[in-house]
Amino acid sequence: MDNSKNANNLMTIVMPLCMVLGCIIGIILGIVFQLNLLLSITIGIILGFASGIIAYVIYSIKEK
């Protein structure tokens, strides 16, 4: 039960942080490459969400 609680806490913290960082990276890339701002923010959030899921999976595998 302790492992699932740690994994849940990690997911609660990491997922929003990755999405915010992805949004910031998307905005910067949108400015540099002059992309549509909405597109770059959306792509950044999607990539941040995916990296958060990957971090969660890696953490849960290492805990087992």
PDBQT receptor file of N, H, CA, C and O in Angstrom, charges set to zero:
ATOM      1  N   MET A   1       0.820  -1.193   0.000  1.00  0.00    +0.000 N 
ATOM      2  CA  MET A   1       0.000   0.000   0.000  1.00  0.00    +0.000 C 
ATOM      3  C   MET A   1       0.863   1.256   0.000  1.00  0.00    +0.000 C 
ATOM      4  O   MET A   1       0.475   2.287  -0.549  1.00  0.00    +0.000 OA
ATOM      5  N   ASP A   2       2.028   1.160   0.617  1.00  0.00    +0.000 N 
ATOM      6  H   ASP A   2       2.343   0.322   1.063  1.00  0.00    +0.000 HD
ATOM      7  CA  ASP A   2       2.908   2.315   0.683  1.00  0.00    +0.000 C 
ATOM      8  C   ASP A   2       3.452   2.664  -0.697  1.00  0.00    +0.000 C 
ATOM      9  O   ASP A   2       3.599   3.841  -1.025  1.00  0.00    +0.000 OA
ATOM     10  N   ASN A   3       3.755   1.643  -1.513  1.00  0.00    +0.000 N 
ATOM     11  H   ASN A   3       3.635   0.687  -1.247  1.00  0.00    +0.000 HD
ATOM     12  CA  ASN A   3       4.272   1.898  -2.866  1.00  0.00    +0.000 C 
ATOM     13  C   ASN A   3       3.238   2.584  -3.735  1.00  0.00    +0.000 C 
ATOM     14  O   ASN A   3       3.571   3.495  -4.492  1.00  0.00    +0.000 OA
ATOM     15  N   SER A   4       1.980   2.157  -3.637  1.00  0.00    +0.000 N 
ATOM     16  H   SER A   4       1.709   1.416  -3.022  1.00  0.00    +0.000 HD
ATOM     17  CA  SER A   4       0.950   2.788  -4.450  1.00  0.00    +0.000 C 
ATOM     18  C   SER A   4       0.705   4.224  -3.997  1.00  0.00    +0.000 C 
ATOM     19  O   SER A   4       0.388   5.087  -4.816  1.00  0.00    +0.000 OA
ATOM     20  N   LYS A   5       0.850   4.485  -2.701  1.00  0.00    +0.000 N 
ATOM     21  H   LYS A   5       1.108   3.784  -2.035  1.00  0.00    +0.000 HD
ATOM     22  CA  LYS A   5       0.677   5.850  -2.214  1.00  0.00    +0.000 C 
ATOM     23  C   LYS A   5       1.818   6.735  -2.702  1.00  0.00    +0.000 C 
ATOM     24  O   LYS A   5       1.590   7.878  -3.098  1.00  0.00    +0.000 OA
ATOM     25  N   ASN A   6       3.059   6.208  -2.676  1.00  0.00    +0.000 N 
ATOM     26  H   ASN A   6       3.244   5.279  -2.355  1.00  0.00    +0.000 HD
ATOM     27  CA  ASN A   6       4.192   6.967  -3.191  1.00  0.00    +0.000 C 
ATOM     28  C   ASN A   6       4.045   7.229  -4.686  1.00  0.00    +0.000 C 
ATOM     29  O   ASN A   6       4.328   8.330  -5.160  1.00  0.00    +0.000 OA
ATOM     30  N   ALA A   7       3.607   6.227  -5.418  1.00  0.00    +0.000 N 
ATOM     31  H   ALA A   7       3.378   5.333  -5.034  1.00  0.00    +0.000 HD
ATOM     32  CA  ALA A   7       3.423   6.388  -6.861  1.00  0.00    +0.000 C 
ATOM     33  C   ALA A   7       2.313   7.394  -7.146  1.00  0.00    +0.000 C 
ATOM     34  O   ALA A   7       2.416   8.183  -8.085  1.00  0.00    +0.000 OA
ATOM     35  N   ASN A   8       1.260   7.371  -6.346  1.00  0.00    +0.000 N 
ATOM     36  H   ASN A   8       1.176   6.730  -5.583  1.00  0.00    +0.000 HD
ATOM     37  CA  ASN A   8       0.167   8.320  -6.527  1.00  0.00    +0.000 C 
ATOM     38  C   ASN A   8       0.635   9.737  -6.227  1.00  0.00    +0.000 C 
ATOM     39  O   ASN A   8       0.288  10.673  -6.948  1.00  0.00    +0.000 OA
ATOM     40  N   ASN A   9       1.421   9.897  -5.168  1.00  0.00    +0.000 N 
ATOM     41  H   ASN A   9       1.702   9.137  -4.583  1.00  0.00    +0.000 HD
ATOM     42  CA  ASN A   9       1.961  11.221  -4.853  1.00  0.00    +0.000 C 
ATOM     43  C   ASN A   9       2.879  11.711  -5.960  1.00  0.00    +0.000 C 
ATOM     44  O   ASN A   9       2.838  12.882  -6.335  1.00  0.00    +0.000 OA
ATOM     45  N   LEU A  10       3.705  10.815  -6.481  1.00  0.00    +0.000 N 
ATOM     46  H   LEU A  10       3.738   9.863  -6.176  1.00  0.00    +0.000 HD
ATOM     47  CA  LEU A  10       4.606  11.186  -7.567  1.00  0.00    +0.000 C 
ATOM     48  C   LEU A  10       3.813  11.634  -8.787  1.00  0.00    +0.000 C 
ATOM     49  O   LEU A  10       4.145  12.643  -9.408  1.00  0.00    +0.000 OA
ATOM     50  N   MET A  11       2.778  10.898  -9.130  1.00  0.00    +0.000 N 
ATOM     51  H   MET A  11       2.508  10.078  -8.625  1.00  0.00    +0.000 HD
ATOM     52  CA  MET A  11       1.968  11.249 -10.291  1.00  0.00    +0.000 C 
ATOM     53  C   MET A  11       1.269  12.587 -10.077  1.00  0.00    +0.000 C 
ATOM     54  O   MET A  11       1.133  13.376 -11.011  1.00  0.00    +0.000 OA
ATOM     55  N   THR A  12       0.831  12.839  -8.857  1.00  0.00    +0.000 N 
ATOM     56  H   THR A  12       0.942  12.197  -8.098  1.00  0.00    +0.000 HD
ATOM     57  CA  THR A  12       0.158  14.094  -8.557  1.00  0.00    +0.000 C 
ATOM     58  C   THR A  12       1.101  15.282  -8.697  1.00  0.00    +0.000 C 
ATOM     59  O   THR A  12       0.675  16.368  -9.090  1.00  0.00    +0.000 OA
ATOM     60  N   ILE A  13       2.365  15.089  -8.382  1.00  0.00    +0.000 N 
ATOM     61  H   ILE A  13       2.711  14.207  -8.063  1.00  0.00    +0.000 HD
ATOM     62  CA  ILE A  13       3.333  16.188  -8.443  1.00  0.00    +0.000 C 
ATOM     63  C   ILE A  13       3.957  16.319  -9.824  1.00  0.00    +0.000 C 
ATOM     64  O   ILE A  13       4.079  17.427 -10.346  1.00  0.00    +0.000 OA
ATOM     65  N   VAL A  14       4.354  15.197 -10.423  1.00  0.00    +0.000 N 
ATOM     66  H   VAL A  14       4.255  14.297  -9.999  1.00  0.00    +0.000 HD
ATOM     67  CA  VAL A  14       5.140  15.229 -11.656  1.00  0.00    +0.000 C 
ATOM     68  C   VAL A  14       4.303  15.607 -12.876  1.00  0.00    +0.000 C 
ATOM     69  O   VAL A  14       4.765  16.369 -13.726  1.00  0.00    +0.000 OA
ATOM     70  N   MET A  15       3.103  15.097 -12.973  1.00  0.00    +0.000 N 
ATOM     71  H   MET A  15       2.728  14.478 -12.283  1.00  0.00    +0.000 HD
ATOM     72  CA  MET A  15       2.305  15.328 -14.174  1.00  0.00    +0.000 C 
ATOM     73  C   MET A  15       2.041  16.814 -14.435  1.00  0.00    +0.000 C 
ATOM     74  O   MET A  15       2.288  17.276 -15.549  1.00  0.00    +0.000 OA
ATOM     75  N   PRO A  16       1.553  17.576 -13.460  1.00  0.00    +0.000 N 
ATOM     76  CA  PRO A  16       1.340  19.012 -13.744  1.00  0.00    +0.000 C 
ATOM     77  C   PRO A  16       2.636  19.764 -14.019  1.00  0.00    +0.000 C 
ATOM     78  O   PRO A  16       2.665  20.665 -14.858  1.00  0.00    +0.000 OA
ATOM     79  N   LEU A  17       3.716  19.399 -13.314  1.00  0.00    +0.000 N 
ATOM     80  H   LEU A  17       3.693  18.668 -12.633  1.00  0.00    +0.000 HD
ATOM     81  CA  LEU A  17       4.991  20.081 -13.560  1.00  0.00    +0.000 C 
ATOM     82  C   LEU A  17       5.488  19.824 -14.976  1.00  0.00    +0.000 C 
ATOM     83  O   LEU A  17       5.972  20.738 -15.643  1.00  0.00    +0.000 OA
ATOM     84  N   CYS A  18       5.369  18.586 -15.432  1.00  0.00    +0.000 N 
ATOM     85  H   CYS A  18       4.976  17.843 -14.890  1.00  0.00    +0.000 HD
ATOM     86  CA  CYS A  18       5.789  18.270 -16.800  1.00  0.00    +0.000 C 
ATOM     87  C   CYS A  18       4.922  19.008 -17.815  1.00  0.00    +0.000 C 
ATOM     88  O   CYS A  18       5.422  19.459 -18.846  1.00  0.00    +0.000 OA
ATOM     89  N   MET A  19       3.632  19.133 -17.531  1.00  0.00    +0.000 N 
ATOM     90  H   MET A  19       3.226  18.767 -16.693  1.00  0.00    +0.000 HD
ATOM     91  CA  MET A  19       2.757  19.846 -18.459  1.00  0.00    +0.000 C 
ATOM     92  C   MET A  19       3.095  21.335 -18.510  1.00  0.00    +0.000 C 
ATOM     93  O   MET A  19       3.069  21.941 -19.581  1.00  0.00    +0.000 OA
ATOM     94  N   VAL A  20       3.411  21.924 -17.357  1.00  0.00    +0.000 N 
ATOM     95  H   VAL A  20       3.432  21.431 -16.487  1.00  0.00    +0.000 HD
ATOM     96  CA  VAL A  20       3.790  23.344 -17.335  1.00  0.00    +0.000 C 
ATOM     97  C   VAL A  20       5.116  23.547 -18.062  1.00  0.00    +0.000 C 
ATOM     98  O   VAL A  20       5.250  24.471 -18.864  1.00  0.00    +0.000 OA
ATOM     99  N   LEU A  21       6.099  22.682 -17.784  1.00  0.00    +0.000 N 
ATOM    100  H   LEU A  21       5.990  21.931 -17.133  1.00  0.00    +0.000 HD
ATOM    101  CA  LEU A  21       7.381  22.797 -18.473  1.00  0.00    +0.000 C 
ATOM    102  C   LEU A  21       7.221  22.591 -19.981  1.00  0.00    +0.000 C 
ATOM    103  O   LEU A  21       7.856  23.282 -20.778  1.00  0.00    +0.000 OA
ATOM    104  N   GLY A  22       6.378  21.647 -20.360  1.00  0.00    +0.000 N 
ATOM    105  H   GLY A  22       5.862  21.086 -19.712  1.00  0.00    +0.000 HD
ATOM    106  CA  GLY A  22       6.113  21.431 -21.785  1.00  0.00    +0.000 C 
ATOM    107  C   GLY A  22       5.452  22.636 -22.427  1.00  0.00    +0.000 C 
ATOM    108  O   GLY A  22       5.744  22.974 -23.574  1.00  0.00    +0.000 OA
ATOM    109  N   CYS A  23       4.563  23.285 -21.689  1.00  0.00    +0.000 N 
ATOM    110  H   CYS A  23       4.325  23.011 -20.757  1.00  0.00    +0.000 HD
ATOM    111  CA  CYS A  23       3.912  24.493 -22.198  1.00  0.00    +0.000 C 
ATOM    112  C   CYS A  23       4.933  25.606 -22.391  1.00  0.00    +0.000 C 
ATOM    113  O   CYS A  23       4.899  26.307 -23.402  1.00  0.00    +0.000 OA
ATOM    114  N   ILE A  24       5.834  25.775 -21.441  1.00  0.00    +0.000 N 
ATOM    115  H   ILE A  24       5.862  25.206 -20.619  1.00  0.00    +0.000 HD
ATOM    116  CA  ILE A  24       6.878  26.802 -21.556  1.00  0.00    +0.000 C 
ATOM    117  C   ILE A  24       7.796  26.508 -22.739  1.00  0.00    +0.000 C 
ATOM    118  O   ILE A  24       8.135  27.406 -23.510  1.00  0.00    +0.000 OA
ATOM    119  N   ILE A  25       8.193  25.247 -22.876  1.00  0.00    +0.000 N 
ATOM    120  H   ILE A  25       7.918  24.517 -22.249  1.00  0.00    +0.000 HD
ATOM    121  CA  ILE A  25       9.045  24.865 -24.010  1.00  0.00    +0.000 C 
ATOM    122  C   ILE A  25       8.300  25.077 -25.328  1.00  0.00    +0.000 C 
ATOM    123  O   ILE A  25       8.888  25.528 -26.312  1.00  0.00    +0.000 OA
ATOM    124  N   GLY A  26       7.008  24.752 -25.346  1.00  0.00    +0.000 N 
ATOM    125  H   GLY A  26       6.531  24.386 -24.547  1.00  0.00    +0.000 HD
ATOM    126  CA  GLY A  26       6.216  24.967 -26.555  1.00  0.00    +0.000 C 
ATOM    127  C   GLY A  26       6.115  26.438 -26.926  1.00  0.00    +0.000 C 
ATOM    128  O   GLY A  26       6.167  26.787 -28.105  1.00  0.00    +0.000 OA
ATOM    129  N   ILE A  27       5.970  27.308 -25.922  1.00  0.00    +0.000 N 
ATOM    130  H   ILE A  27       5.927  27.025 -24.964  1.00  0.00    +0.000 HD
ATOM    131  CA  ILE A  27       5.915  28.747 -26.200  1.00  0.00    +0.000 C 
ATOM    132  C   ILE A  27       7.249  29.234 -26.754  1.00  0.00    +0.000 C 
ATOM    133  O   ILE A  27       7.285  30.008 -27.711  1.00  0.00    +0.000 OA
ATOM    134  N   ILE A  28       8.338  28.783 -26.153  1.00  0.00    +0.000 N 
ATOM    135  H   ILE A  28       8.309  28.155 -25.376  1.00  0.00    +0.000 HD
ATOM    136  CA  ILE A  28       9.662  29.193 -26.634  1.00  0.00    +0.000 C 
ATOM    137  C   ILE A  28       9.892  28.708 -28.062  1.00  0.00    +0.000 C 
ATOM    138  O   ILE A  28      10.388  29.461 -28.900  1.00  0.00    +0.000 OA
ATOM    139  N   LEU A  29       9.535  27.457 -28.342  1.00  0.00    +0.000 N 
ATOM    140  H   LEU A  29       9.132  26.845 -27.662  1.00  0.00    +0.000 HD
ATOM    141  CA  LEU A  29       9.693  26.942 -29.706  1.00  0.00    +0.000 C 
ATOM    142  C   LEU A  29       8.776  27.667 -30.682  1.00  0.00    +0.000 C 
ATOM    143  O   LEU A  29       9.138  27.888 -31.838  1.00  0.00    +0.000 OA
ATOM    144  N   GLY A  30       7.586  28.036 -30.209  1.00  0.00    +0.000 N 
ATOM    145  H   GLY A  30       7.293  27.857 -29.270  1.00  0.00    +0.000 HD
ATOM    146  CA  GLY A  30       6.672  28.789 -31.062  1.00  0.00    +0.000 C 
ATOM    147  C   GLY A  30       7.209  30.164 -31.403  1.00  0.00    +0.000 C 
ATOM    148  O   GLY A  30       6.987  30.656 -32.509  1.00  0.00    +0.000 OA
ATOM    149  N   ILE A  31       7.916  30.796 -30.466  1.00  0.00    +0.000 N 
ATOM    150  H   ILE A  31       8.096  30.395 -29.567  1.00  0.00    +0.000 HD
ATOM    151  CA  ILE A  31       8.513  32.097 -30.737  1.00  0.00    +0.000 C 
ATOM    152  C   ILE A  31       9.700  31.955 -31.681  1.00  0.00    +0.000 C 
ATOM    153  O   ILE A  31       9.858  32.738 -32.618  1.00  0.00    +0.000 OA
ATOM    154  N   VAL A  32      10.536  30.945 -31.425  1.00  0.00    +0.000 N 
ATOM    155  H   VAL A  32      10.408  30.309 -30.664  1.00  0.00    +0.000 HD
ATOM    156  CA  VAL A  32      11.748  30.763 -32.240  1.00  0.00    +0.000 C 
ATOM    157  C   VAL A  32      11.396  30.388 -33.677  1.00  0.00    +0.000 C 
ATOM    158  O   VAL A  32      11.933  30.973 -34.618  1.00  0.00    +0.000 OA
ATOM    159  N   PHE A  33      10.508  29.425 -33.853  1.00  0.00    +0.000 N 
ATOM    160  H   PHE A  33      10.072  28.949 -33.088  1.00  0.00    +0.000 HD
ATOM    161  CA  PHE A  33      10.178  28.950 -35.190  1.00  0.00    +0.000 C 
ATOM    162  C   PHE A  33       8.950  29.625 -35.783  1.00  0.00    +0.000 C 
ATOM    163  O   PHE A  33       8.515  29.263 -36.876  1.00  0.00    +0.000 OA
ATOM    164  N   GLN A  34       8.390  30.595 -35.081  1.00  0.00    +0.000 N 
ATOM    165  H   GLN A  34       8.744  30.889 -34.193  1.00  0.00    +0.000 HD
ATOM    166  CA  GLN A  34       7.231  31.368 -35.516  1.00  0.00    +0.000 C 
ATOM    167  C   GLN A  34       6.061  30.473 -35.919  1.00  0.00    +0.000 C 
ATOM    168  O   GLN A  34       5.499  30.590 -37.008  1.00  0.00    +0.000 OA
ATOM    169  N   LEU A  35       5.717  29.573 -34.994  1.00  0.00    +0.000 N 
ATOM    170  H   LEU A  35       6.173  29.477 -34.109  1.00  0.00    +0.000 HD
ATOM    171  CA  LEU A  35       4.564  28.709 -35.192  1.00  0.00    +0.000 C 
ATOM    172  C   LEU A  35       3.325  29.383 -34.600  1.00  0.00    +0.000 C 
ATOM    173  O   LEU A  35       3.427  30.388 -33.896  1.00  0.00    +0.000 OA
ATOM    174  N   ASN A  36       2.179  28.825 -34.891  1.00  0.00    +0.000 N 
ATOM    175  H   ASN A  36       2.096  28.009 -35.463  1.00  0.00    +0.000 HD
ATOM    176  CA  ASN A  36       0.949  29.283 -34.276  1.00  0.00    +0.000 C 
ATOM    177  C   ASN A  36       1.055  29.053 -32.771  1.00  0.00    +0.000 C 
ATOM    178  O   ASN A  36       1.428  27.962 -32.341  1.00  0.00    +0.000 OA
ATOM    179  N   LEU A  37       0.734  30.058 -31.967  1.00  0.00    +0.000 N 
ATOM    180  H   LEU A  37       0.431  30.945 -32.315  1.00  0.00    +0.000 HD
ATOM    181  CA  LEU A  37       0.922  29.977 -30.521  1.00  0.00    +0.000 C 
ATOM    182  C   LEU A  37       0.060  28.875 -29.908  1.00  0.00    +0.000 C 
ATOM    183  O   LEU A  37       0.526  28.143 -29.035  1.00  0.00    +0.000 OA
ATOM    184  N   LEU A  38      -1.171  28.749 -30.348  1.00  0.00    +0.000 N 
ATOM    185  H   LEU A  38      -1.550  29.343 -31.057  1.00  0.00    +0.000 HD
ATOM    186  CA  LEU A  38      -2.047  27.703 -29.808  1.00  0.00    +0.000 C 
ATOM    187  C   LEU A  38      -1.508  26.319 -30.128  1.00  0.00    +0.000 C 
ATOM    188  O   LEU A  38      -1.559  25.421 -29.286  1.00  0.00    +0.000 OA
ATOM    189  N   LEU A  39      -0.995  26.141 -31.327  1.00  0.00    +0.000 N 
ATOM    190  H   LEU A  39      -0.953  26.870 -32.011  1.00  0.00    +0.000 HD
ATOM    191  CA  LEU A  39      -0.422  24.855 -31.719  1.00  0.00    +0.000 C 
ATOM    192  C   LEU A  39       0.804  24.525 -30.878  1.00  0.00    +0.000 C 
ATOM    193  O   LEU A  39       0.956  23.396 -30.413  1.00  0.00    +0.000 OA
ATOM    194  N   SER A  40       1.674  25.505 -30.684  1.00  0.00    +0.000 N 
ATOM    195  H   SER A  40       1.550  26.422 -31.063  1.00  0.00    +0.000 HD
ATOM    196  CA  SER A  40       2.898  25.239 -29.928  1.00  0.00    +0.000 C 
ATOM    197  C   SER A  40       2.590  24.961 -28.458  1.00  0.00    +0.000 C 
ATOM    198  O   SER A  40       3.243  24.117 -27.843  1.00  0.00    +0.000 OA
ATOM    199  N   ILE A  41       1.614  25.652 -27.888  1.00  0.00    +0.000 N 
ATOM    200  H   ILE A  41       1.083  26.337 -28.387  1.00  0.00    +0.000 HD
ATOM    201  CA  ILE A  41       1.228  25.379 -26.497  1.00  0.00    +0.000 C 
ATOM    202  C   ILE A  41       0.633  23.983 -26.385  1.00  0.00    +0.000 C 
ATOM    203  O   ILE A  41       0.951  23.244 -25.453  1.00  0.00    +0.000 OA
ATOM    204  N   THR A  42      -0.223  23.620 -27.323  1.00  0.00    +0.000 N 
ATOM    205  H   THR A  42      -0.481  24.220 -28.080  1.00  0.00    +0.000 HD
ATOM    206  CA  THR A  42      -0.853  22.303 -27.296  1.00  0.00    +0.000 C 
ATOM    207  C   THR A  42       0.176  21.189 -27.438  1.00  0.00    +0.000 C 
ATOM    208  O   THR A  42       0.127  20.199 -26.708  1.00  0.00    +0.000 OA
ATOM    209  N   ILE A  43       1.093  21.344 -28.359  1.00  0.00    +0.000 N 
ATOM    210  H   ILE A  43       1.133  22.149 -28.952  1.00  0.00    +0.000 HD
ATOM    211  CA  ILE A  43       2.135  20.336 -28.548  1.00  0.00    +0.000 C 
ATOM    212  C   ILE A  43       3.007  20.236 -27.301  1.00  0.00    +0.000 C 
ATOM    213  O   ILE A  43       3.369  19.136 -26.884  1.00  0.00    +0.000 OA
ATOM    214  N   GLY A  44       3.345  21.376 -26.706  1.00  0.00    +0.000 N 
ATOM    215  H   GLY A  44       3.051  22.269 -27.045  1.00  0.00    +0.000 HD
ATOM    216  CA  GLY A  44       4.141  21.374 -25.479  1.00  0.00    +0.000 C 
ATOM    217  C   GLY A  44       3.445  20.661 -24.336  1.00  0.00    +0.000 C 
ATOM    218  O   GLY A  44       4.073  19.896 -23.604  1.00  0.00    +0.000 OA
ATOM    219  N   ILE A  45       2.147  20.908 -24.177  1.00  0.00    +0.000 N 
ATOM    220  H   ILE A  45       1.637  21.530 -24.772  1.00  0.00    +0.000 HD
ATOM    221  CA  ILE A  45       1.396  20.251 -23.110  1.00  0.00    +0.000 C 
ATOM    222  C   ILE A  45       1.316  18.753 -23.355  1.00  0.00    +0.000 C 
ATOM    223  O   ILE A  45       1.453  17.965 -22.419  1.00  0.00    +0.000 OA
ATOM    224  N   ILE A  46       1.097  18.352 -24.592  1.00  0.00    +0.000 N 
ATOM    225  H   ILE A  46       0.985  18.992 -25.353  1.00  0.00    +0.000 HD
ATOM    226  CA  ILE A  46       1.029  16.920 -24.912  1.00  0.00    +0.000 C 
ATOM    227  C   ILE A  46       2.365  16.244 -24.637  1.00  0.00    +0.000 C 
ATOM    228  O   ILE A  46       2.404  15.162 -24.050  1.00  0.00    +0.000 OA
ATOM    229  N   LEU A  47       3.462  16.873 -25.056  1.00  0.00    +0.000 N 
ATOM    230  H   LEU A  47       3.431  17.752 -25.533  1.00  0.00    +0.000 HD
ATOM    231  CA  LEU A  47       4.779  16.286 -24.802  1.00  0.00    +0.000 C 
ATOM    232  C   LEU A  47       5.094  16.255 -23.310  1.00  0.00    +0.000 C 
ATOM    233  O   LEU A  47       5.697  15.295 -22.829  1.00  0.00    +0.000 OA
ATOM    234  N   GLY A  48       4.701  17.278 -22.579  1.00  0.00    +0.000 N 
ATOM    235  H   GLY A  48       4.211  18.058 -22.969  1.00  0.00    +0.000 HD
ATOM    236  CA  GLY A  48       4.897  17.288 -21.133  1.00  0.00    +0.000 C 
ATOM    237  C   GLY A  48       4.089  16.207 -20.442  1.00  0.00    +0.000 C 
ATOM    238  O   GLY A  48       4.578  15.556 -19.518  1.00  0.00    +0.000 OA
ATOM    239  N   PHE A  49       2.858  16.011 -20.882  1.00  0.00    +0.000 N 
ATOM    240  H   PHE A  49       2.461  16.539 -21.633  1.00  0.00    +0.000 HD
ATOM    241  CA  PHE A  49       2.015  14.961 -20.316  1.00  0.00    +0.000 C 
ATOM    242  C   PHE A  49       2.608  13.588 -20.594  1.00  0.00    +0.000 C 
ATOM    243  O   PHE A  49       2.627  12.723 -19.718  1.00  0.00    +0.000 OA
ATOM    244  N   ALA A  50       3.092  13.393 -21.821  1.00  0.00    +0.000 N 
ATOM    245  H   ALA A  50       3.076  14.096 -22.532  1.00  0.00    +0.000 HD
ATOM    246  CA  ALA A  50       3.702  12.111 -22.172  1.00  0.00    +0.000 C 
ATOM    247  C   ALA A  50       4.967  11.861 -21.359  1.00  0.00    +0.000 C 
ATOM    248  O   ALA A  50       5.203  10.738 -20.913  1.00  0.00    +0.000 OA
ATOM    249  N   SER A  51       5.779  12.889 -21.163  1.00  0.00    +0.000 N 
ATOM    250  H   SER A  51       5.587  13.801 -21.525  1.00  0.00    +0.000 HD
ATOM    251  CA  SER A  51       6.987  12.698 -20.360  1.00  0.00    +0.000 C 
ATOM    252  C   SER A  51       6.645  12.437 -18.903  1.00  0.00    +0.000 C 
ATOM    253  O   SER A  51       7.372  11.706 -18.229  1.00  0.00    +0.000 OA
ATOM    254  N   GLY A  52       5.574  13.006 -18.401  1.00  0.00    +0.000 N 
ATOM    255  H   GLY A  52       4.984  13.600 -18.948  1.00  0.00    +0.000 HD
ATOM    256  CA  GLY A  52       5.125  12.708 -17.040  1.00  0.00    +0.000 C 
ATOM    257  C   GLY A  52       4.678  11.263 -16.896  1.00  0.00    +0.000 C 
ATOM    258  O   GLY A  52       4.958  10.619 -15.885  1.00  0.00    +0.000 OA
ATOM    259  N   ILE A  53       3.991  10.758 -17.898  1.00  0.00    +0.000 N 
ATOM    260  H   ILE A  53       3.764  11.281 -18.720  1.00  0.00    +0.000 HD
ATOM    261  CA  ILE A  53       3.562   9.358 -17.869  1.00  0.00    +0.000 C 
ATOM    262  C   ILE A  53       4.781   8.438 -17.926  1.00  0.00    +0.000 C 
ATOM    263  O   ILE A  53       4.833   7.432 -17.219  1.00  0.00    +0.000 OA
ATOM    264  N   ILE A  54       5.754   8.777 -18.761  1.00  0.00    +0.000 N 
ATOM    265  H   ILE A  54       5.711   9.594 -19.336  1.00  0.00    +0.000 HD
ATOM    266  CA  ILE A  54       6.966   7.960 -18.860  1.00  0.00    +0.000 C 
ATOM    267  C   ILE A  54       7.722   7.961 -17.533  1.00  0.00    +0.000 C 
ATOM    268  O   ILE A  54       8.218   6.920 -17.101  1.00  0.00    +0.000 OA
ATOM    269  N   ALA A  55       7.813   9.121 -16.886  1.00  0.00    +0.000 N 
ATOM    270  H   ALA A  55       7.410   9.967 -17.237  1.00  0.00    +0.000 HD
ATOM    271  CA  ALA A  55       8.481   9.191 -15.583  1.00  0.00    +0.000 C 
ATOM    272  C   ALA A  55       7.737   8.353 -14.546  1.00  0.00    +0.000 C 
ATOM    273  O   ALA A  55       8.367   7.693 -13.720  1.00  0.00    +0.000 OA
ATOM    274  N   TYR A  56       6.427   8.373 -14.580  1.00  0.00    +0.000 N 
ATOM    275  H   TYR A  56       5.915   8.909 -15.252  1.00  0.00    +0.000 HD
ATOM    276  CA  TYR A  56       5.619   7.574 -13.657  1.00  0.00    +0.000 C 
ATOM    277  C   TYR A  56       5.839   6.089 -13.887  1.00  0.00    +0.000 C 
ATOM    278  O   TYR A  56       5.975   5.327 -12.930  1.00  0.00    +0.000 OA
ATOM    279  N   VAL A  57       5.876   5.668 -15.153  1.00  0.00    +0.000 N 
ATOM    280  H   VAL A  57       5.765   6.286 -15.930  1.00  0.00    +0.000 HD
ATOM    281  CA  VAL A  57       6.079   4.253 -15.466  1.00  0.00    +0.000 C 
ATOM    282  C   VAL A  57       7.468   3.802 -15.024  1.00  0.00    +0.000 C 
ATOM    283  O   VAL A  57       7.620   2.729 -14.440  1.00  0.00    +0.000 OA
ATOM    284  N   ILE A  58       8.474   4.618 -15.302  1.00  0.00    +0.000 N 
ATOM    285  H   ILE A  58       8.350   5.490 -15.776  1.00  0.00    +0.000 HD
ATOM    286  CA  ILE A  58       9.840   4.263 -14.875  1.00  0.00    +0.000 C 
ATOM    287  C   ILE A  58       9.922   4.155 -13.370  1.00  0.00    +0.000 C 
ATOM    288  O   ILE A  58      10.544   3.228 -12.849  1.00  0.00    +0.000 OA
ATOM    289  N   TYR A  59       9.302   5.092 -12.657  1.00  0.00    +0.000 N 
ATOM    290  H   TYR A  59       8.797   5.845 -13.080  1.00  0.00    +0.000 HD
ATOM    291  CA  TYR A  59       9.321   5.051 -11.197  1.00  0.00    +0.000 C 
ATOM    292  C   TYR A  59       8.597   3.819 -10.656  1.00  0.00    +0.000 C 
ATOM    293  O   TYR A  59       9.070   3.177  -9.717  1.00  0.00    +0.000 OA
ATOM    294  N   SER A  60       7.450   3.494 -11.251  1.00  0.00    +0.000 N 
ATOM    295  H   SER A  60       7.067   4.016 -12.014  1.00  0.00    +0.000 HD
ATOM    296  CA  SER A  60       6.703   2.341 -10.754  1.00  0.00    +0.000 C 
ATOM    297  C   SER A  60       7.412   1.028 -11.056  1.00  0.00    +0.000 C 
ATOM    298  O   SER A  60       7.272   0.070 -10.296  1.00  0.00    +0.000 OA
ATOM    299  N   ILE A  61       8.179   0.959 -12.159  1.00  0.00    +0.000 N 
ATOM    300  H   ILE A  61       8.293   1.738 -12.777  1.00  0.00    +0.000 HD
ATOM    301  CA  ILE A  61       8.955  -0.244 -12.457  1.00  0.00    +0.000 C 
ATOM    302  C   ILE A  61      10.096  -0.386 -11.469  1.00  0.00    +0.000 C 
ATOM    303  O   ILE A  61      10.373  -1.492 -11.007  1.00  0.00    +0.000 OA
ATOM    304  N   LYS A  62      10.767   0.717 -11.135  1.00  0.00    +0.000 N 
ATOM    305  H   LYS A  62      10.542   1.615 -11.511  1.00  0.00    +0.000 HD
ATOM    306  CA  LYS A  62      11.883   0.655 -10.197  1.00  0.00    +0.000 C 
ATOM    307  C   LYS A  62      11.420   0.303  -8.780  1.00  0.00    +0.000 C 
ATOM    308  O   LYS A  62      12.179  -0.297  -8.018  1.00  0.00    +0.000 OA
ATOM    309  N   GLU A  63      10.208   0.660  -8.426  1.00  0.00    +0.000 N 
ATOM    310  H   GLU A  63       9.592   1.147  -9.046  1.00  0.00    +0.000 HD
ATOM    311  CA  GLU A  63       9.686   0.350  -7.098  1.00  0.00    +0.000 C 
ATOM    312  C   GLU A  63       9.401  -1.143  -6.926  1.00  0.00    +0.000 C 
ATOM    313  O   GLU A  63       9.477  -1.667  -5.815  1.00  0.00    +0.000 OA
ATOM    314  N   LYS A  64       9.076  -1.822  -8.021  1.00  0.00    +0.000 N 
ATOM    315  H   LYS A  64       9.014  -1.396  -8.924  1.00  0.00    +0.000 HD
ATOM    316  CA  LYS A  64       8.755  -3.242  -7.950  1.00  0.00    +0.000 C 
ATOM    317  C   LYS A  64      10.039  -4.002  -7.829  1.00  0.00    +0.000 C 
ATOM    318  O   LYS A  64      10.024  -5.230  -7.752  1.00  0.00    +0.000 OA
TER     319      LYS A  64
